[in-house]
Amino acid sequence: MNITDARFVSSNSRFEKLPKDNMPEYAFIGRSNVGKSSLINALVQRRGLAKTSSTPGKTIAINHFIVNNSWYLVDLPGYGYAQRSKKSREEWRVMLANYISRRRNLLYTFVLVDSRIEPQNSDIGFMEWLGENKVPFCVVFTKADKLSKTELEKNIDSYKKRLLEDWEELPPVFVTSSESKMGREEILDFIEQQNLELEQYLKTKGL
């Protein structure tokens, strides 16, 4: 997929104020400091489009970007930030559950995990929640450039084994680096394929 345009649309914490659900939508989420903003910027090749908060984990908002005037890329607030209050965590949980369960044009959620560390309970728990609610998702390993090839393969294999303890099969997996652009084309090709399949489906339905 060739990215010709990517623009910020809105930042909202209320479902009712989200953009119209008339285009395919892909959400990106992960623990605070997993490199989500850097990956989003690398995907659309727009430096500074997605901004990192000066107080990570504090901002609770759903950020929409429109790409090629044909699909939405959504930056969801990170989780697992130690200094987030109990009230803030509950607001995040309610907002996210509301968004994921009601946003009918959300095709896939990309769950970002740091390739350098072992599986975290917050990541595994969130993936299980997505599975229980029948929400399609992908696993995206970030910061792959920070490891040697051997270390990277070892860590990813270990993570996959952990996932297979609870899952019969793995969801789509991508290995990325915002610095080297590793995995960029693979993610964009995946999104493009989903868009094409949706378009073909709608045509068969006469929509």
Secondary structure, 3 states (H helix, E strand, C coil): CCCCCEEEEEEECCHHHCCCCCCCEEEEEEECCCCHHHHHHHHHCCCCCCCCCCCCCCCCCEEEEEECCCEEEEECCCECCCCCCHHHHHHHHHHHHHHHHHCCCEEEEEEEEECCCCCCHHHHHHHHHHHHCCCCEEEEEECHHHCCHHHHHHHHHHHHHHHCCCCCCCCCEEECCCCCCCCHHHHHHHHHHHHHHHHHHHHHCCC
